[in-house]
Amino acid sequence: MVNGFGGTPAMELYLMYGAARRILERRGLRVARSLVGTYVTSLEMAGCSFSVARLDDELCRLWDAPVHTAALRWGE
């Protein structure tokens, strides 16, 4: 997950995601799920945060479950 702090354009967040993904893949890690966007902000601050988690089958199933929150919405 690449989360913008409010002042970073989406294009820059996607560039950061691409760089991070290349680093992870060079280390033999596979990205199964990803989110890029501004989800939790810090008063229009520039920059972003990265979150990486190791997923097993159960966590992938939970990740893919429908979600309806202020920041995220997918599924039924």
C-alpha positions in Angstrom: 0.0 0.0 0.0 1.3 3.4 -0.9 -0.6 6.1 1.0 -0.3 9.8 0.1 -0.4 12.4 2.9 -2.7 14.7 1.0 -0.3 16.9 -1.0 1.3 14.4 -3.3 -0.2 14.0 -6.7 -1.4 10.5 -7.8 1.2 10.4 -10.6 4.0 10.6 -8.0 2.4 8.0 -5.8 2.3 5.6 -8.8 5.9 6.3 -9.6 6.8 5.5 -5.9 4.7 2.3 -6.1 6.5 1.3 -9.3 9.9 1.8 -7.7 9.0 -0.1 -4.5 7.5 -3.0 -6.5 10.7 -3.3 -8.6 12.7 -3.4 -5.3 10.5 -6.1 -3.8 10.5 -8.2 -7.0 14.3 -8.0 -7.3 14.4 -9.5 -3.7 12.2 -12.4 -4.9 9.0 -11.1 -3.4 5.7 -11.3 -5.3 3.1 -8.5 -5.0 -0.3 -10.2 -4.7 -2.4 -7.1 -3.9 -1.8 -3.4 -4.0 -3.4 0.0 -3.2 -2.1 3.3 -4.3 -3.8 6.5 -3.4 -4.6 9.1 -0.7 -6.4 7.2 2.1 -5.2 8.7 5.4 -4.0 12.3 5.0 -1.9 14.7 7.1 -3.2 18.1 6.3 -2.0 18.3 2.7 1.5 17.2 3.6 3.9 16.1 0.8 5.1 12.6 0.8 3.8 9.1 1.3 4.0 6.0 3.4 4.5 2.4 2.4 2.9 -0.6 4.1 4.0 -4.2 3.2 2.5 -7.3 4.6 3.2 -11.0 4.1 -0.1 -12.6 3.0 -1.1 -16.3 3.3 -4.3 -17.8 1.7 -6.5 -16.7 4.6 -5.3 -13.1 4.6 -5.8 -12.9 0.8 -9.3 -14.1 1.3 -10.0 -11.5 3.9 -8.3 -8.8 1.8 -10.6 -9.7 -1.1 -13.8 -9.6 1.0 -16.2 -6.7 0.5 -15.4 -3.6 2.4 -17.4 -0.4 2.9 -15.5 2.3 4.8 -14.9 6.1 4.4 -11.5 5.3 2.8 -12.1 2.1 0.9 -15.1 0.6 -0.9 -15.2 -2.6 -3.0 -17.2 -5.8 -3.4 -20.9 -6.2 -2.7 
